Amino acid sequence: MSGINNITIGIVKPSTSSGGNGFPIPFLDLKLVEKGSQNDIPNTNLNVLQIGDFVQGMKNSKTVWKSARYNGGDPSDRNNYIPIVEVIMADEYIAPVPEPIQQPDPTPEGLSPLIETLGTSKVTSSSFSLSALPVRKGQGVGNINSSIEIAKSIDFSDYLVISSKTLMELLEFTVNFNNLSFNFWGGGIKPNTSYYYRARMTTNPAYEGQILWYGETKTVTTLP
């Protein structure tokens, strides 16, 4: 591996100046680019690397020294320099290869149970009403339980479930939420607060290997 011992050769080339211009240097060589000083006494020997002088070049394959100060000792030992301006190069960028779009398995038309999350009504500072629309097409499901989940966080880690009054009914239904529904949350529904809700359908027995079917997640915000 080339080392800083080549500096003396490099600086006497006509094309190389103390300002760092001139022909490129070999990989991992260091080039003397500016004379320094020792105890405030300027270094004057332009052909010899002296303590306090400044070099430029590659510290290693991923680090560039725009300027480093030589402290004495073995010139090829990078530990004998103090980096002044150091640039660490990023690893080579590899553009990500987009994954092919996976098309969902086709659902047999008229066979999947669905439920749609609808809107809100009667919104106050401490209550509101939510609606959903269960739909069953085709045959193969023995029982459908239509309900609405409501939560304080979008991950539904803490939620309530309110079922429709007529579980087998495949019509739009509305359930009312008020302070009595949220006692275990402490303090009931709060004003000027957003809640997440989604329609839910439970099938028994499982249909297409699935028991729970969900509608779109929506939000409702209480009045101040």
Buried (B, 14 or more C-beta within 10 A) or exposed (E): EBBBEBBBEBBEEEEBEBEBEBEEBEEBBBBBBBBBEEEEEEBEEBEEBBBBBBBBBBBEEEEBBBBBBBEEEEBBEBEBBEBEEEEEEEEEEEEEEEEEEEEEEEEEEEBBBBBBBBEBEEBEEBBBBBBBBBBBEEEEBEEBBBBBBBBBEEEBEEBBEBBBEEBEEBEEBBBEBBEEBBEEEEEBBBEEBEBBBBBBBBBEEEBBEEEEBBBEBBEBEBEE
